[in-house]
Amino acid sequence: MNDNQNNIQRKNPLKIEMEQSIQERIDKYMSQETKINDYLKNDPLAPKKQKEENKINIEMEVKKLNNIFGEISPYIFKIRENVPNILAQNKLTACYFLFGKIFQSWKAVFLLAHNGFHYEVMEMMRSLEEAENMIILFMRDDDASPDLKKWFTGEVVGNEKARNEIHNFMNEGDGMIEKDKTILPINKMMAGVYSGLSKYTHLSYGALLDLFNVYTRDFDFDMTSNFYYTHKSALPYAHGKMQGTIVTIKSFYFFIKDKKSYDKIDLILKKFYPEISSKDKINKAKNVVEKFL
């Protein structure tokens, strides 16, 4: 078996980590039962207090995300200027519909997060990922693209196709990024992320464990765990996805050669996420990349 075959058969590192984390979580939940019971005897109101604290933190984070979204929304609406007829079947109209879905999805995320629906927020993250990836796929091709034609007939274009196109785009470095000659495994990294998000959509056991309430030792019907994970997991992820949305809008204006809008969106990106170009952020990204090399 050659090296290429070995690489194909090798499991995605992020998948391996997720598989290991399931058993670790079960072991943790089993071992902490006595400790939790003692904790509740000393402070029976602890779950309620934690829930209220998470609600307050969620409200603040949703407000931050909403403010960011308020600044980029005009650039979604502005796309309409390039789309005289939204029923015309070309890549611009396709992207306009997809950006409309992104807009609507973010509005749904804010409502869901505010009410503590962690699991459903994570499902929306997958939808956003798919829409953003498809925009790059369509904008990289022309109006005669078989994928675009397939999409306009109502068929589904697989996300793998879009991931591979983004992989090519990022490694070409055609104006969007500065890089050396190292071929980065963008498609493999994106596959790992997409697989993780898909576990929520497809109701995997690992994802459903988020809905285990450590206090009641039951399904999280009272939403205590939901509010906890919304604060600690879903909203931090949503901030990363908001960066992705901004980059996708920025990429769109790059493709249509609207430098003025491109530069303004770049300023918004740096305003809210200045760490995106920091050495620490770059080093963390490199650590992830190394898992796939």
N, C-alpha and C positions, 0 to 999 in steps of 0.2 A: 504493500500500500504506500503510495507516495504522500508527500507533505500536504498536497492540496486535498486529497481524500481524508487525511487525518483531520485537517481543519474543518472540513464539511461535517464530519461525524462528531467533532468535539462539541460538547454542550456549551451553550451561551453562559458565560460566567455569572451574569446576573440571575439567570434561571437557577443555577446551582445554589447561589446565595439564598434565593427565595425558598427553595426546597428545604434547605437546612434550617431556615428561620421558623418554619412551621413547627417542627419538632421542638425547637428551643422554646417557642411560645407555649406549647402544650406543657412541657416540663415545668416552665415557670409558673403557669396558672395552677398546676397541680400542687406544686411545692409551697405556694404562698397562701393556700386556703386558711390554714390555722392562723397565720400572721394577720390576714385580713379580718378574720372573725374577732381576734383580740383587739385589733384597731377599731373596729366598729363598736365594740363594747365600751371602749374609752371615749369614742366620739361618734355616736349614732347619726349625727347630722353631717358627717364628713362628706358623703356622696352628694348631698344637696348643696353644700357649700362649694364643693369642687365644680359642680354643674353650673352654679351661678357665676363663679369666677370665670369659667370657660366662656360663658355667654357674653360677659363683658369684653373679654379679649377678642372674641370672634367679631363682635360689633365693631371694634376698633379696626381690625384687619380688613373686614369687608368694606368699611368706609375708605380705607387706604386704596384698596383695589378699585373701588368705584371711582375714586378721584383720578387714578391713573387712566382708567378706561374712558373717563369723560374727556381726557385730553387726546386720546387716539381715535375716538369715535368719529370726529369730523373727517378724518382721513379715510374712514370706511365709506361714509356718505359721499365723499368727494369722488370716489371711483365712478359714481353714476355719470359724471361728466364725460367719461370715456365710453359709455354704453348708451347709444342713442335708442336702441330697441332691446329691452332685456329678454325678449323672446327669440332674438336672433341666436343661432347656435354656433358660437365661436368661443375662444378661450377667455375673452374678456367677460362675456355674459356668464360663463361658467364660474369664473372667479368671483364675480359680483354676487351671485347666488350663494357661493361658499362663504364669502365675507359676511353676507347677511345672516347666514347660519351661525357664524362665529359670534356676531353681535348678539344674537338671540340666546346663544348658549351661555355667554358671559352673564347676561341678565338672569338666566335661570340659576347659574352658579351662585350669584349673590343672594338670591331668595333661599335656595337650598342651604347654603352655608349659614345664613342668619338664623335658620330654624334648626340647625344642628344635624342636617342630613349628610353626614360624612360620606357614606357609601355612595350615595347618589351624586355627590360632587365629584367623586373619583370616576364615576361612569361618564360624567360630562367632560372630564379631562381627556378621556379617550376620543370622544367626539371632536373635541377641539384639535387634538393631535391629527386626526384623520383629515379634517378640513384644511388645516394648514399645510400638511404634506401634499394634498391633492392640488392646492393652488400652485405650489412650486412645480409639480409635475406638469400641469397644464401650461403654465407660463414658459416653461423651458422648451415646449414643443410648438408646433404651428396648428392652425385651424383644421388641417387635414389629418391630424393625429388619430390613429386607430383607437387610442384610449379615450380621447375626447368624443369621438363618434360613438363609441360603445357607451359612454356615460350618458350621452344625450338620448340614447334609446331606452334608458331606464335601467341599464345593467350596472353592476357594482364593479368598480376598478379596485383591485386589491391593493392594500396599503404597502405591500412589499415592493410593488412597481414604483410607487412614489418614493419609498425609502431609498431604493437604488438610484433614482434620479437625483435625489438630494445628495447622496454619496458622491455622485459624479460632479455635481455642481460645486460642492464644498471643496473637493480635491482639485478641481480645475483652478479655483481661486480667481475667477474671472471678474474681479473688481469688488467683490463683497468682503473678502477677507485677505489677510496677509499670511502667508504660510511658506514653509520650506518645501523641499521635494518629497517629504515623507508622505506616503499614502495613508491617510487616517481611515480606520475602519468605521466610518460614520454609519453605514448601513447596519453593521452588527450591533453597534451601540443603540441605535434607534429601535432595532428589533427587540433588544432586551427591555427597553422602556415600554414599548408597545405591548410586549408580552405581559409585563407587570400590570399595565392598565387593563388589559383584556381579562385578567383574572376577576376583576370586578364585574365586567359586562357578562362574563360567562359563569358567574356564581361559583367560583372556585372556593374550596374549603379554606385556603389560606386567607383569602379576602374576607370571607364570612366570619373568620375569627375576630375581626375588628368589632363584630357585633356581639361579642361575649362580654357580659357585665361582670367584672371581677368582684363586685360587692354583693350582688344578688345570686351569683353563680348560675345565671340564667341568660337567655337571649335578652338583648338590651331593649326591652319594651319601654322602659322609662327614659331612654335616650341619654343616659349618663355617659356611656362609652362613646356614643355618637358625638356628643358635644366635645368630649375630650379629644377624640381623633380629628374632629373638624378643626379644632384649635392647633393641635400638635402636628398633624400630618397633612390634612387636605388643603388648608390655607397656605402653609409653606410651599406645598407643591403648586398651588394655584399661582403663587408669585412667580415661580419658575415658568409656568405656562404663560403667564402674562408677558414675560420677557419674550417667549416664543411667538406670541401673537404680534407683539410690536415688531419683531424681526421679520415676520412674514409680511406685514404691511410695508415695511421698509424694503423688503425684497421685491414686492410687487411694483413699487414705484421705481426701483432700479431697472426692472424689466421693461417698463414703459418709458424709461428715460426721462422721468420727471424729477430732475435733480433738486429742485427747490423743495418739493414735498419730501423727498428722500432725506435731505439735510435736516429738515424740521423734525422728522420722526427720529432721526439719529440723536438729536438734542433731547427729545423726550426720553429716549432710552437711557441716555447718560444721566439725565436729571433724576430719574427714579431708581435706576440700577447702575450707579457709578462703579460698583464693584465688578461689573461684567468684564472690565479690562484690567482689573487689579492683578498683581502677581499671585496673590493667594488664590483667587478664582481660577486663574490659568493653571496653577499647580494642581489644584483639585481636579480640574478637567483632565490634566495629563495623567493623573493617577487612575482615573476611570479608563482612559484610552489604553493604558498599559495592560489592562486586563484582557484586552482583545488582540494585542499584537503577538 
